[in-house]
Amino acid sequence: MKFFSILVLCLLVTLPAMADGKHEMNEGSLALRRGDFTAAVEHLSAAIDSGELVREANAAMRISRAQALFHLEEYQRAANDLTAAIESGDINDTLVGIALATRASAYRKMGDWTRAVEDFDAAIALGTVNEKMYFHRGLTLVAAGQHARALEDFHRAHDMAPDNDAIREKLLELGQVVD
């Protein structure tokens, strides 16, 4: 009976912490969707620190927190979270691609063109392909002085989204004829 009492006591002590971790995860996700990035970082940090989230859930919350940090212009912290998620080995290729693309954007914002291009390349190789990916890699390639390759990316982006004004404007700025 004493063992059972101790077991019940242990469960009562740990269950609120477990519930808190999931609650914080949900609150952080809601804050991220609302665009309240400071609250998102606070809640997602509490969820991660709770120890309740394991493996893929922990890595996914790091990706979400990194997105909030990116919007707060805390690019190095975002890159650190994304690196932890990527290196965890706990996420599928789709999430790895998203993490790589987001980390590439953080590196781009920090002016680290080489690592940004490497991450964009890796994300594209995993199948994370859309006009934004090519457009942002193109911007990075221009900054890195790789104009020919950048033009290829801008044209790919334009082929995928011919009505996107930012892509059209960039091509026109670079002296390209746009349909």
N, C-alpha and C positions, 0 to 999 in steps of 0.2 A: 504494500500500500504506500510505503514511503517513496518508493521509486516512481509510482504512478503520480503522486503528488508533486514530486520534483519535475517530472515530465510535463505535467499540466502547467506548472509555474513557468518553466522554460518556454513553453509555447505561448503563454500569455505575454511574456516579456518580448519575444521575437515577432509575434504576429503584427503588432502595431508598426514596427519598423518596416516589415515587409509591405504592409498596406501603405505606409508612407511613401515607399519607393515607387510603387505603381501610381499612387496619387500624384506624386511629383512629376512622374513621366507624363501622365495625362495633362496636368496643368501646363507643363513645359511645351507640350505639343500644341495645346490650344493657344498659348501665348505666341508661339512661333507663327501659327496661322493668322493670328490677329495683327501680327506685325509689332508686337511688344517684345522686342528682342532682349531687352535687359531682363524682363521677367522670365523670358524663355531660358536665358542662360542660368538664372538663379534656380529655377525649378529643375531644369535638366541636370545641372550640377548636383543638386540634392538627390535626384534619382540615381545618378551614377555613383555618388558617394555612399548611397544607402547600402550598397553591396548586394542588393536584391536582384539587380539586373545582371544576368550572366550571358556570356557568349554573344550571340547575334543581337540580342536586345541591348546589351551594353554598347556594342559597336554602333548600332543604329542610333542610339541616343547621342553618341559622340558625333556622328555625322550631323544630326539635328542641331546639336549645340554649336558645332562648327559653322553651320549656316547662319545661326543667330550671331555668332561672333563676327562672321564676315560682314554682316549688315551693320555691325557696330564698329567696323573698320579695325578690328583686332585680328589682323591677318595672320600674325605668327601663332597666336593661340589657336586660331582656326586650323592652320596647317598642322599644328601639333596633334590636335584631336583627330584630324583626318588620317594622319600617319599612324596613330594608335589603332584606328579602326581598320585601316588597310592591312597593317602588319599583324592584326589579331588572328587572321586566318578563319574568322568566324562568320564572314559574310560572303554572299554569293557574288558572281561576276557582275551582276547588275548594280548592286550596291558598291562594289569596288569601283566600277566605272563612274558612278555618281561621285564617290569620294575623290577619285583621281581628278575629275573635271573641276570639282569645287576647290581642291587643293591647287590645281593649275591656276585657277582664277586668283587665289590668294597669293601665289608666287608672282603672278603677273602684277598684281597691285603693289607688291613689295619690290618690283623691278628685277626679280630673279628670272630673267628670260629663259635661261637654259633649263632650269628645273620646270618652269611652266610649260615649255614646249615638250619636254620629256613626258610630263603627266598628261598633257592633251593627247600626245601620240599614243600613250598606253591606254587611255580611256577609249579612243577611237578604235584601237586594235581589239578591245573587248566588246565592241559593238555599240558603244554609247555615242551614237551618231545623230546629230541634228544640226540645223542651221546655226544655232547659237554656238555650238562647239566649234564649227569651222570659222565662224565670224570671230570669236574670241581668240582662237589660235592664230587667225590671220592678224589680228591686232598685235598679238605677242610677237609674231614673226616680223612685222613692220618695225616694232621697237628694237628687235634683235638685228635689224638690217638685212633680213632675208626677204626682200621684196618680191622676187619671182614666186617663191613658194607661198607667200602671203596672198598674192593675186589668185593663185590656184584655189586657195581656201575661200577667198571672197566670192569667186565665181561658183564654187560648189554650194556655198551658203545661198547665193542668189538663185541657183537652180532649184534649191529646196524650198525657198521662200521668196518668190519673185516680187511679192508685194511689200516686203519688209523695207521700210524707208531708210533705216540705219545702214543696211547692207548696200542699198542703191546709192546712198550718199557717199559711202566710203569708196565704192567703185568709181563714181564720178570724180571724187576728190583725187583719186589716183590716175585720172585721165582715161578711164575705161568707158567704152560705149555700152550703155545699158538699154535693153529693150523696154 
